[in-house]
Amino acid sequence: MAWMKVLVIGALVMAAGGYALYNSDWFQKKFIYPFPYQDIVYKYALKNNVDPFLVAAVIRSESKFFAKARSHKGAMGLMQMMPETADWVAQQIEDQDFSVTQLEQPEVSIRLGTWYLASLQKEFGNNEYLMLAAYNGGRGNVKQWMAEQQWPPDFNRIEAIPFRETREYVKKTLDSKARYQALYKD
């Protein structure tokens, strides 16, 4: 019987240690909420007046920081931009040398993706719920939902977003943004 108590106590100690390790800032930064390309994110977030923690959260949601990520729908790079959107952004910023294959380069993906987030930020009055819904589900869909459902400019009801994937994306990305702020604010 005594050996069983020792075994149970040992298991509890290991579980508590594992829980503490998992919840430590070090573990969270290293494995759950890494922030590679931090310098590039800050560079373009500041240039475009976008919260760098939001950019990091978008990258985490979109590609988990895998630069060569490709979706089944054709989105590419860290920020998972569709080629047509990336071409449009490149035209807006007058980048005549842009080619879609460059989206696999972290700096190009972050530069274009952050500019695009800034354009959504302006269009949707700094409302992160609407900008993220537009980033994931399309700006045209968000405008349609706003008109049909009479969403106010201060919309914040994730559950009202009609697309399940977009609802989950907005929630996950805003949760990640909050965690990035907590871990990296210094």
C-alpha positions in Angstrom: 0.0 0.0 0.0 2.8 2.4 0.8 4.3 2.0 -2.7 0.9 3.0 -4.1 0.9 6.2 -2.1 4.4 7.0 -3.3 3.3 6.3 -6.9 0.2 8.5 -6.7 2.2 11.3 -5.0 4.9 11.0 -7.7 2.3 11.2 -10.4 0.7 14.3 -8.9 4.1 16.0 -8.5 5.0 15.2 -12.1 1.6 16.4 -13.3 1.9 19.7 -11.3 5.4 20.2 -12.7 4.2 19.6 -16.2 1.3 22.0 -15.8 3.7 24.6 -14.4 6.2 24.1 -17.2 3.4 24.3 -19.9 2.1 27.5 -18.4 5.5 29.2 -17.9 6.3 32.2 -20.2 9.4 30.4 -21.4 7.5 27.4 -22.6 4.7 29.5 -24.1 7.2 31.7 -26.0 9.2 28.7 -27.2 6.5 26.3 -28.3 3.0 27.8 -28.2 3.4 31.5 -29.1 6.7 31.8 -30.8 7.5 35.2 -32.5 10.0 34.6 -35.3 10.5 37.5 -37.7 9.8 39.9 -34.9 12.0 42.6 -36.3 10.2 42.4 -39.7 6.8 42.4 -38.1 7.6 45.5 -36.0 9.1 47.2 -39.0 6.0 46.9 -41.2 3.5 47.1 -38.3 4.9 50.5 -37.3 5.2 51.7 -40.9 1.5 50.8 -41.5 0.2 51.8 -38.1 -1.0 48.2 -37.3 -0.6 46.5 -33.9 2.4 44.2 -34.2 0.8 41.7 -31.8 -2.2 41.5 -34.2 0.2 40.8 -37.1 1.9 38.1 -35.1 -1.5 36.6 -34.2 -2.6 36.6 -37.9 0.7 34.9 -38.9 0.2 32.3 -36.1 -3.4 31.7 -37.2 -2.6 31.6 -40.9 0.7 29.7 -41.2 2.1 28.9 -37.7 5.1 30.9 -39.0 5.9 28.5 -41.8 7.1 30.7 -44.6 6.3 28.3 -47.4 2.8 27.5 -46.2 0.2 27.0 -48.9 -3.5 26.5 -48.4 -5.8 24.2 -50.4 -7.4 27.4 -51.7 -4.1 28.8 -53.0 -3.1 31.2 -50.2 0.6 31.5 -49.8 3.3 32.5 -47.3 3.4 33.5 -43.7 0.3 35.7 -44.0 -1.5 33.3 -46.4 -2.4 35.9 -49.0 -4.3 34.9 -52.1 -2.2 35.6 -55.2 -4.9 38.0 -56.6 -4.9 40.0 -53.3 -1.1 40.1 -53.2 -1.0 41.3 -56.8 -3.5 44.0 -55.9 -1.5 45.1 -52.9 1.7 45.2 -54.9 0.0 47.5 -57.4 -1.3 49.7 -54.6 2.2 50.1 -53.1 3.7 50.4 -56.6 5.9 47.3 -56.4 6.4 46.6 -60.1 9.0 43.8 -59.3 6.5 41.7 -57.3 5.8 38.1 -58.3 3.6 35.7 -56.5 6.4 33.3 -55.7 7.9 36.0 -53.5 5.1 35.4 -51.0 7.3 32.6 -49.6 9.8 35.2 -48.5 9.0 36.3 -45.0 9.7 40.0 -45.5 7.6 40.1 -48.7 4.7 38.3 -47.1 4.8 40.5 -44.0 5.2 43.7 -46.0 2.2 43.0 -48.2 0.0 41.3 -45.5 0.6 44.1 -43.0 -0.3 46.7 -45.7 -3.5 44.8 -46.4 -4.4 44.6 -42.7 -3.9 48.4 -42.6 -6.2 48.9 -45.5 -8.8 46.7 -43.7 -8.2 48.7 -40.5 -9.0 51.9 -42.3 -12.0 50.5 -44.1 -13.6 49.0 -41.0 -12.8 51.9 -38.6 -10.1 50.1 -36.5 -12.6 47.4 -35.6 -10.4 44.3 -35.2 -13.5 41.9 -35.3 -14.5 43.3 -38.7 -10.9 43.5 -40.1 -10.1 39.9 -39.1 -13.4 38.7 -40.5 -12.6 40.5 -43.8 -9.0 39.1 -43.8 -10.4 35.6 -43.5 -13.8 35.7 -45.1 -13.4 38.6 -47.6 -14.1 42.3 -47.3 -17.1 42.0 -49.6 -18.8 39.4 -47.4 -18.2 41.5 -44.3 -19.7 44.6 -46.0 -22.7 42.4 -47.0 -23.1 41.1 -43.4 -22.9 44.6 -42.0 -25.7 45.8 -44.4 -27.9 42.8 -44.1 -27.6 42.3 -40.3 -27.2 46.1 -39.6 -24.0 45.6 -37.6 -22.9 48.8 -35.9 -19.4 50.2 -36.4 -18.4 48.9 -32.9 -19.5 45.3 -33.8 -18.0 42.7 -31.4 -20.3 39.7 -31.5 -18.2 36.9 -33.0 -21.2 34.5 -32.7 -23.1 36.7 -35.3 -20.5 36.0 -38.1 -22.3 33.7 -40.5 -19.2 31.6 -41.6 -18.2 29.1 -38.9 -14.6 29.1 -40.2 -14.4 32.9 -40.0 -16.0 33.0 -36.5 -13.4 30.5 -35.3 -10.6 32.4 -37.0 -11.6 35.8 -35.4 -11.8 34.3 -32.0 -8.6 32.3 -32.3 -6.7 35.3 -33.7 -7.9 37.8 -31.0 -7.1 35.2 -28.3 -3.6 34.9 -29.8 -3.2 38.6 -30.0 -4.0 38.9 -26.2 -1.5 36.2 -25.5 1.2 37.8 -27.6 0.6 41.1 -25.8 1.0 39.4 -22.4 4.2 37.5 -23.4 6.0 40.1 -25.5 4.8 43.5 -24.3 8.3 44.5 -22.9 
